[in-house]
Amino acid sequence: MTIKTTRKGAATLPRNQILDGDCIKVMQSLPEASVDLIFADPPYNLQLRGDLHRPDNSKVDAVDDAWDQFSSFAAYDRFTKEWLKAARRLLKPNGAIWVIGSYHNIFRVGAAMQNAGYWILNDVVWRKSNPMPNFRGKRLTNAHETLIWASKEEASKYTFNYEALKALNDGVQMRSDWVLPLCTGHERLKDENGDKAHPTQKPESLLHRALVATTNPGDVVLDPFFGTGTTGAVAKMLGRDYIGIEREESYRKIAEKRLSKVRKFDNEALVVSTSKRAEPRVPFGQLVERGMLRPGEVLTSPRGQTAKVRADGTLVSSECKGSIHQVGAAMEGAPSCNGWTYWQFKREGKMIPIDLLRQQIRAEMRN
């Protein structure tokens, strides 16, 4: 693997490439604070003891590759500590990381993340809608994996597209338990022998949700355990740049072939619903100053109660006076009220939410 450098000797960021080599050494060679998000699917250290067979005596295609085998928990912990340190160095100050694992490793990884200085934001349970059954009948069916989402540090202003996730979830706030199917059917990549190309290939739906939630178009997403390239494929479709690190040549070849067929969505389709908190603040008084609403104009509540607009941007009713939020809360007998969605005004015989005027000003500010 060769990392290009500038004339001054600084490494340039190899966007949209798969890098060959040990993930720790490769990450150490990349520019510091250059990556927006890391999605890591490290070895699970499954500690398998012998083969696993189905009731018909057929062998289960389990994860028994050399890359998932460690001599001891201590050896796995050392590896985890080293790659997490190298990964954190690459994150921008407001960067974040996702790490996925099973009960075999995720608790050890979570502790190592906290020790390394990451700030855990959520743990997400990926509940598999089609899990592999428990053939031996000695334990519960293992039907989920855990993802840890963490920022580089506690003070990081990480990306979180709350409204986009809510839209994905039919207008309901997204929860931390995600029900998604395993990678099967046409999505499951096969090798030249027709066997599974990678034993732990993740579904694109899982990466789609994580990347829509925590990145924006143009961001750089690094996957230090690239495998067959699910992270890169979804990042490319969503207009993000990817960097993959993979030491296994067979996986790199499959990933390169896969990525060559991926096309980015058109720019209009890449736009997602933005958080209301990220929108510019518009004081209600600005509507009055600009003549969009006049002093003395009447606003009406959903229950038909009224209040008049005053010259200083406050409201006055027969019972109280104050901001659009305070008067609305008083009328409802509630501790708080979003006045922007509560009040309406009349134009040409139609009732119009005052929030439409705020959106008009915000559109002007964006342009």
N, C-alpha and C positions, 0 to 999 in steps of 0.2 A: 504494500500500500504506500502511495506517495501523496503527501499533502502539499499542495502548491503554496508558495510563499510570495510575498511582495518583495520589492527591491530592498526594503528595509529589514527583511527577514521575518516579518510577521506572517503567521499562517493565515490563509484565506479560508473562508467557510465553504466546504464542498457541498453546496446545495444540490438536492435531488440526485444524490449518488449513493451507492452501496459500497461501503468501505470494508476491505478485507483485513481481518486481524483480531487480536484480543481486544475486547471492548474497553478494558481499563487503559491499555496503552494507547489505543486510538483516541479515546476521549482526552487523554492527557496531552495529545498532540494538537488538539483543536483550540481555536481562540477562546479565551476566557470570556464569560458573560456574553455569549453569542447566540444562545438558544432560548426560545420562548417557552417551549413545553417539552418535557420528556415523557414518553410512554414506554414503560419497561415491563417486560414479561420474562423475568429471570428464571433460571432453572429452579424447579420446585424441590429438588432433593427428596424424591419420593420414598427412598429407603425401601425399595421393593425386596421382598423375600421370596424368591421363586416365581414360577409362572402362575398366571391366573387363567382359569378355564371357565367356560360357560357350562350350563347343565348338559348340553349335548357333547361336551368334552372338546369343543373347539377352543383354540387359544385366543385370548383377548390380546389385541394389539396395544399393549401398554407402553408407557414411556420407560424404555430401558436403555436409552442411548448413553454414550459415555459422557456427553456434556451435562447430563443430569445427575452424575454420580460424584459424591464427595466422601472422603475417608471418615469424616466425623462431623458433628455439629460445629465443633470449633473451626474446622477448615471452612465450612460453609459460612460461618459468621465472619471469618477473615475476608473471604471473597466478597460478601455483602458489604462490609465496611469499606472496602477499597473501591468498589464500583460506585457506591453511593457518594463517596467523597469526590471521585472524578466527575460524576454527573452534576453534583451541586456547583462545582467550579464553572461548569459550562452555562448554567442558567443565568439569565439576565436578572437584575435585582428584583423585578416583578414577575419572574418566571415561576413555573409550577411543575409538578411531576405527578404522574399516575404510576402506581406499581400494582400489578395483579399477581395473586398467588392463591394457593390452597391452604388447608389447615396444616400441611406439612411444613410450610415455610413462612406464611404471612405474619405470624406473630413475632418471629425472630426478625423479619425485615422491618416491621413497624417499630420495634424498639430501636433498631439500628438507625432508622430514619430520624427518630427523635434525638438520639445521641449525636447524630451528625449535624443537627441544627435546623432540620426541616420543621415546618409548622403544619401539623396535620389539620386539614380542613373538614374532611369527611371520610368515613369508610363506606363503601358501597357494596352491597351484596348483589352479585349477579346470579339471579336464580334461574337455572337452566330449565326451560320448559320441556326439554326432552333429554333428561340426564341418563347416563348409563346405569342400568340396574345394578344392585348389589348381589352378585352371584353366590357368594358364600353364605349370606344370610346371618352374618355375625355382627354386622354394624348397620347403622342407618344408611340409606341410600345417599351418597354424597351428591347433592343436587345443586350446589352453589360454589362459587369462588368469590373471593374478596378483593376489592380494589381499594387502595389507599390513595387519596388525593391530598397533596400537600403543597404548600408554597415554599419558596426558598428559605424564607424566614418569616417571623411573626408580622413584621411591618410591611411585607410585600403587598403591593396593590395588584393582586392577581386578576386575571380575566375570568369573569363568570357571566355568561349570557343567560341570565335568569329567564327573561321573557321568551327567548328562543326555546329553552327547555320546556317552559310552560306550554308553548304552542305545539311542540312535539307531543305533549301529553294531553292533547284535547282540551287545552285551556285550564288544566288543573296543575297546581304546583307539583314539580317533579320531586319524587321521593327518593330515598337512598336505597331502595330495593328495586332492581331492574330485572324484569322478566323478559328474557330474550333466549332464543333457541341456540343450541350448539351449532357449530359450522357443519353442515351436512349437504347432501345432494350436489348440485352443480357448483356450489361455492367451495366444496372441499377439493383441494388440489391433489392431483395424483402424480406419482412418479412414472418413469417409463415402463415400470412393471405393472402399473395399475393399482399400486398400493398407496396409502396415504402418504403424501409428500412430507408432512410434518405432523407429529403426534399431538401437538397442542395448538394447532392453528386456531386463531380466534375469529369469531364471526365479524364481518364488516359492520354489522349493526351496532356492536359494542363500541367499536372505534368511532363510528359516526357520532354516536351520542356524546362520547367523551370529548371529541374534537370540536363539535358544534358548541358544547358547553363552555370550553375553556380556551379556545383560540379564536383568532380572527383571520380572514384572508390575508395572505402574505407572511404570516407567522412562520417561524422555523420550528419544526417538530423533529426531535431526535429519538430514535429507537435503538438502544444499544444491544438488543437481542432480536434482531430484525427477522430472523426465520425466513418465511416465504413471503414476507412483505405486506402483511395486512395493513399495518400502520401507514406505510408509504402509499399504498393504493388509495386508501381513504383520504389521506392528506392531499394527494394529487387531485382527486375528484373535487375536493372542497376548496381548492385554490390555495392550499398551504404548501410550503416547501418542506421536504423531508430530508433527513440524513439517516441512513441505515448502517449499522455495524453488524457484520455477520462473518464468523470465522469458518463456517462450514461451506465448502464450495458448492455442494449439491443444492443447498438452500438458496445460495446467491443466484445460481443459474435459474432456478424456478422463479425467484422474485424478479429478476431482470426481465424474464419473458412476460411475466404477469404485468409488470409496470409498463412495459412497452405498449400494451393494449389498453391502458387506462387513459381516459380523456377527462379533462377538467370540465366541470359544469360551466355553463355560460355565466358571465359576470352577474347578471340580474338574479340568477338562481342562487348565487352564493350569499346574497344579502340575507341576514337573519334578523329576527325581531330583537331590538336592542332594549336594554334595561331602562325603565323609566327614570331610574336614579342617574343614569348617564346622560340624560337629556339636559340641555341648558335650563337653568332656573329662570322662570318668567314671573315676576311679581304681578299680582292682580292689578295693582295700581297702574301698571304700564298700559293695560287695556283702556283705562280711563284717560290717561295722559294722551294717548294716540287717538282718542275719539271713537274707539271701537265700541265702547259703552259710555253713555253720558251720565254725569251726576243727576240723580233723581230718577234714573231709569229703574224699572222694577224687575227684580229677579224672583223666580218662582221655584219652590221646592217640589220634590216628587209628590208630596201630599197636598200641594196647592197653597201652601203658606208663602208669604211674600216678604221681601225686604227691599229697601231702596239703596242704590249705589250712592256713596258720598264722594266728594271731590278728592279726598285723600286716599281713596281705594278701600275704604271700609264700608260695611253695610250697617243699616239701622232698620230694626223692625219695631213693632209695637211693644216688644218684650225686652229687647237687648240691642246692643251695638258691639261691633268688633270686626275681625277679619272674616273672610268668606268661610273659613273653617270654624271659627269660634261661634258665629251666628248659626251655622248649620248644626253644630253639635248641640247648642242650646235648644234649638227647635226640636231635635230628636231626643233630647234628654240623654245624650250619649257622651262618653268621655272625650271622644274625638270624632272628626268628620273630615273627609276629603271634599272640600268645597268645590274643587274643579269638576268633579263628577256629580256633585249634588245639585248645583244651581243651573237653571235655564233662563233664557231671555226670549222675548217674542219678536220675530221679524216676519212681516207680511203674513201674519196670521198663524205662523208656525213656531213651535217651541224648539229652541236650539240650545244645546249644552254650551256653557261658557268655555269648556275645554277645547272646543273647535277653534276659538279665537287664540287660545294659547298655542295650539298646534300650528296655526298660521304664522305666528311670530317665530316659533322654533324653526319652521321651514325657511323663513327668511334668513335666520341666523346661520343655518347650515349652508345656504347659498352665498 
